[in-house]
Amino acid sequence: MRSALALSVLVLVAGTAAAQPAITPPYEYGAQVSGDDRDIIEKGDIGPGRVIGGTIAASIIGFGVGQGIQGRYGERGWMFTVADSVSSMGMFTGLLAIAGGCSESSHCHVAYGLALGGAAVYLGSRVLQIIDAAVAPQAHNERYRAALARNPGYVHEAKVVPYLVPADRGGGGVAGLAMSF
């Protein structure tokens, strides 16, 4: 009898209880953030350590490594990787042809052209790479601050998504959690 009475009181209280107002989060749940703003905010601010490290790497290593350190490889770093690789191949091809001896005069002109053209493109690419690594982070940081000003209180939410992939043949499968934060 007591348990029935306790259960009925619990059901009565639970049925009439309403959700209590919670503390309002610092952002609105319905706020729309543009894709560009979201990308800039997710990349974050490029701090002075990454600017200095990226500039040093761009001047010593090249091949877009400095932009990769700054988190900007997808924007411009890949261009420097391509430019440095292609110009290095041209330069070394020309140098190897010159070192192998020139039997025909036209062959020597092509070899010298490859070597000098490749060296010029490589040098130009490296100079632009160093300038980009030193100057472009400031523009990125300005875009980052402007995106934050347009979207005050934007919070990157961590996501945990379960997945289950059945096997192609037989039984079983793969299950796990995909996390991003």
C-alpha positions in Angstrom: 0.0 0.0 0.0 2.8 2.4 0.9 4.6 1.6 -2.3 1.4 2.3 -4.4 1.0 5.6 -2.5 4.6 6.6 -3.0 4.4 5.6 -6.7 1.2 7.7 -7.2 2.8 10.7 -5.5 5.9 10.3 -7.7 3.8 10.1 -10.9 1.7 13.1 -9.8 4.8 15.2 -9.0 6.6 14.1 -12.1 3.6 14.8 -14.3 3.2 18.4 -13.0 6.9 19.3 -12.9 8.0 21.6 -15.7 11.4 22.2 -17.0 13.2 24.9 -15.0 14.7 27.8 -17.0 18.4 27.3 -17.4 21.1 29.8 -17.6 21.0 31.2 -21.1 24.1 30.1 -23.1 26.4 32.9 -24.5 25.3 32.2 -28.0 21.9 31.7 -29.7 21.0 28.2 -30.8 19.4 29.5 -34.0 22.3 31.8 -35.1 23.4 31.2 -38.6 27.1 31.4 -39.3 28.3 31.6 -42.9 30.6 28.9 -44.2 33.5 31.3 -44.8 33.2 32.7 -41.3 33.0 29.2 -39.8 36.2 28.2 -41.7 38.1 31.3 -40.6 37.0 30.9 -36.9 37.8 27.2 -36.9 41.3 27.9 -38.2 41.8 30.4 -35.4 44.3 33.2 -35.0 47.8 32.7 -36.3 50.0 33.6 -33.4 53.5 35.2 -33.5 55.2 31.9 -32.9 53.6 30.4 -36.0 54.4 33.5 -38.0 58.1 33.5 -37.1 58.4 29.7 -37.4 56.6 29.7 -40.8 58.8 32.6 -42.1 61.9 30.8 -41.1 60.8 27.5 -42.6 59.8 29.3 -45.8 63.2 30.8 -46.1 65.2 27.7 -45.2 63.1 24.8 -46.4 60.6 26.2 -48.9 58.2 24.0 -50.7 55.2 25.5 -48.8 56.4 24.2 -45.5 56.1 27.7 -43.9 52.5 28.1 -45.0 51.8 24.6 -43.6 53.2 25.6 -40.2 50.9 28.5 -40.2 47.9 26.3 -41.2 47.5 27.9 -44.6 48.9 25.2 -46.9 45.5 24.7 -48.6 45.2 28.4 -49.4 48.7 29.1 -50.9 51.3 26.6 -49.7 50.4 24.0 -52.3 51.3 26.6 -55.0 54.8 27.0 -53.6 55.2 23.2 -53.5 54.4 22.9 -57.2 56.5 25.9 -58.2 59.5 24.8 -56.2 59.2 21.2 -57.4 58.8 22.0 -61.1 61.5 24.7 -61.1 64.0 22.4 -59.3 63.3 19.6 -61.8 64.0 22.0 -64.7 67.1 23.4 -63.1 68.6 20.0 -62.3 67.7 18.6 -65.7 69.5 21.5 -67.4 72.5 21.2 -65.0 72.8 17.4 -65.7 72.6 18.0 -69.5 75.4 20.7 -69.2 77.5 18.3 -67.0 77.0 15.5 -69.5 78.6 17.6 -72.2 77.0 19.5 -75.0 77.5 17.8 -78.4 75.2 20.1 -80.4 74.9 23.8 -80.0 71.1 23.8 -79.9 71.2 21.2 -77.1 73.5 23.5 -75.0 71.1 26.4 -75.5 68.2 24.3 -74.2 70.2 23.0 -71.3 71.3 26.5 -70.3 67.8 27.8 -70.7 66.4 25.0 -68.5 69.1 25.6 -65.8 68.8 29.4 -65.8 65.0 29.4 -66.2 64.5 26.9 -63.4 66.9 28.8 -61.1 65.0 32.1 -61.8 61.6 30.5 -61.1 62.9 28.8 -58.0 64.4 32.0 -56.6 61.3 34.0 -57.4 59.1 31.4 -55.8 61.2 31.4 -52.6 61.1 35.2 -52.4 57.3 35.2 -52.8 57.1 32.4 -50.3 59.0 34.3 -47.6 57.0 37.5 -48.2 53.7 35.5 -48.0 54.7 33.7 -44.8 55.7 37.0 -43.2 52.8 39.3 -44.4 49.7 37.1 -45.1 49.0 36.0 -41.5 48.2 39.6 -40.6 45.4 39.6 -43.3 44.2 36.2 -42.0 44.1 37.5 -38.4 42.1 40.6 -39.5 39.6 38.4 -41.3 39.4 36.2 -38.2 38.7 39.1 -35.9 36.1 40.5 -38.3 34.3 37.0 -38.4 34.3 36.9 -34.6 32.8 40.4 -34.5 30.0 39.4 -37.0 29.3 36.2 -34.9 29.7 37.1 -31.2 29.7 34.2 -28.9 30.3 31.6 -31.6 31.3 28.4 -29.9 32.8 25.4 -31.8 30.8 22.4 -30.6 32.5 19.1 -30.1 30.8 16.3 -32.0 30.7 12.6 -31.2 29.1 10.5 -33.9 28.7 6.7 -33.6 29.1 4.6 -36.8 28.5 1.0 -37.8 29.8 -0.4 -41.1 28.7 -4.0 -41.9 31.2 -6.3 -43.5 31.1 -6.9 -47.3 31.2 -10.7 -46.9 30.2 -12.9 -44.0 29.1 -11.5 -40.6 30.5 -8.8 -38.4 31.4 -5.3 -39.1 33.2 -2.3 -37.8 31.8 0.1 -35.1 33.3 3.1 -33.5 33.0 6.7 -32.6 34.1 9.6 -34.8 35.0 12.6 -32.6 35.8 16.2 -33.6 36.6 19.0 -31.2 
